[in-house]
Amino acid sequence: MGGCEGSRWRLLDSEREETTSEPQAPLLERQSAHWKNAVGFWLLGLCNNFSYVVMLSAAHDILRHERASGNQSHVDPSPMPIPHNSSSRFDCNSLSTAAVLLADILPTLIIKLLAPLGLHLLPYSPRVLVSGVCSAGSFILVAFSHSVAISLCGVVLASISSGLGEVTFLSLTAFYPRAVISWWSSGTGGAGLLGALSYLGLTQAGLSPQHTLLSMLGIPALLLASYFLLLTSPEPQDPGGEDEAETAARQPLIGSETSESKPGSSWNLSLQERWIVIKGLLCYIVPLVLVYFAEYFINQGLFELLFFRNTSLSHAQQYRWYQMLYQAGVFASRSSLRCFHIRFIWVLALLQCLNLAFLLADVLFTFLPSIYIVFLIILYEGLLGGAAYVNTFHNIALEVSTSQRGLWGVPLRESRAETPSFTTRPSSALPDQ
């Protein structure tokens, strides 16, 4: 009897384990997909902006021709072949680092302006391939170039890669839970920090700028691997119509037949309707433009002029430290969305403009006694810039209607309560991401 009783209990236990394991399997799969997508979008943000950041960090070296033939053993050779204006207290290059900024910004700006006109007709995979190839080409072209013109062409390739990738991957977040936006944003901030820090660290260690750039060719490969191997297929966004939602979600990723546009979607809007949408977004765009104008004016217009002769750092090293500290602030603030949200972006724009005015006054009157004060201001500048970026897109995702968001690559969501999640909690209980 005891043996029969024991067998019966073992049978009941096994049945209980089978019934409990069945619902756990989908849960584990959803949690695994959640982390794959989170890590995937973080890496995509990191890799997408990496070349862009490195080119800005290398701007001073690019314009000083420090990768000239036969000069690849050290970053800062003492005799410079290019004469500088020693009579000027600024020790400027003949060509401002703003030239690198223009080459790094204008192609991206053009891509983002033209994207609503038809970029969505091209499937995601070819766009990602073009972005990865341009990123690799930028490192190679700048590394082996011995003239400013060729180097600027490499910077343009980096800009194309970054601009095309940002439009593509932000649009891609429409097929995933809203949490991936914060992961993407954190990754772009990480690109700023790791890009500037890696360039600073490798050159400080004695590696030439040429070898430093060539050592970063693994980043474009990581971009392609993150997209093609790490991201999972998008889940249906509408539980009531899974077949239709799955078709719409997978369609752009595999690049098959063009799905029919739904009535009221952003692609069916006329030019007049699109202009109305753009005017509605101006309250978000104008403050962000002011923030970026002020910080780019500082970074590529004033960094080279904030030169302190009473330090152990050379002019080129000071410039690299400025870029690294700025990117550190950007990384911290772009990763802060889970901690706090900022609704009024115009406050950040005002503070950034005050930063510009203060540093411009110091360039003119040189009243700051120490470079470490400038270090703190630049770190603060990065915090403002990163916070403006992530909170602008977050506010648009929460407050602007679905048909308006798709025009600019902002994630499409029907409502906050309907946002799917890979976590065990119901979507209505999720905190704002």
C-alpha positions, 0 to 999 in steps of 0.5 A: 500500500505504501508503494502504491500511495507513493506512486500516486503522489509522484504521479500527482507531483509530475502532473502538477509540474507539467501544468505549471511548466506550460505557462512558464515556457511562454513567460520565459520566452517573452522575458528572453525576447525582452532582454534581447531587444533591450540589449539590441537597441542599446547596441544599435544606439551605441554603434549608430552614433559611435563614428559620428562622435569619434569624428567630432573628437578627432576634429582637431587632429584631422585639421592639424594633419597629425596623421601625415606619412611617417608620423604614426608613432605618436599623437603629439609630435613636438615639431608641427609641420603646419605653422600656427599663429603663435602671436594669438593667445588662442593657438587656432588652426587655419581652418576651424573645427566647425568645418568638421561639424558641418561635414558631420551635421549637414548630411544627417540634417538632409537625410532627416528632412527628406526622410518623410518624403519616401524613405519608408518605401525602402525596407529596413535591412538595406538601410541598415546595410548602407549605414554599416558600410558607410560607418566602416568607410568613414573610419578607413577613409579618414585613417588613410587620408593625408589631406583635409578634403579627403578626411572631410569626405570620410566625416560625411560618410560617418554623418550619412551612417548616423543620420540614416541609422537614427531615422531607421532605428527610431522608426523600428521602435514602433514595432516593439514595446515603448521601453526600447526607446529609453534603451536606444537613447541610453545607447546613443549616450553611451556612444558619446561617452565610449567614443570620446573616451576610447579616442582620448584613451588610445591617443593618450596611450601613444597610439596614432590617430590613424591606428586608433581609427582603424581599431574601431572597425569592429563597431560597424560589424557589431551594428550589423550583428545586433540588427540581424542576429540579436533583435527578435521578430516584432510581436503583434501590437494589436491582440485582437488582430494578430495575423494582420499586425504580424504581417504589418510588423514583419513586412518592413523587416524582411522587405517583401511585398508592400503592405497596404496603408491603412486609412488615416496612416501617416503615409496617406497624408497630403502635403498640406496635412503634413505641413499642419503636422509639422507646425504642430511639432514646432513646440517640440522642435524649436527648443531642441533646435536651440539646445543643439545650436547652443551646444554645437556652437560651444563644442565646435566653435569655442572648445578650440578657443578655450585654451589654457597655457598654464596646464600640463595638457597640450592644446589637442589634449585639452580639446579631447578632454572637452569632448569626452566630458561633454559626452559623459554628461550626455550619456548620464542624462540620456540614461535618466528617463527612467528616473525623471521626466522633463516636460518643459524643454524650453527651460533646457534651451534657455539654460543651454543658451546661458552656457553659450553666453558665459563661455563666449564671454570667457573666450573674449575676456578670459576671466576663468582662472582654471581649466577645471571650471571649464570642465565642470561647465562642459559636463553640465552642458552635456547633461542639458543636451542629453536631457533635451534629446531624450525628453523631447522624443518621450514627450512626442511619443506620449502627447502627439497622435499616432498619425503625426508621429510616423512622419519623423520616425517617432514610435507609433503607439495607439495609446499608453494603455495599449502598449504591449510589454514583455514583463509579467505586469499588465501594461497599465501598471507599467511606469512611463518609459 
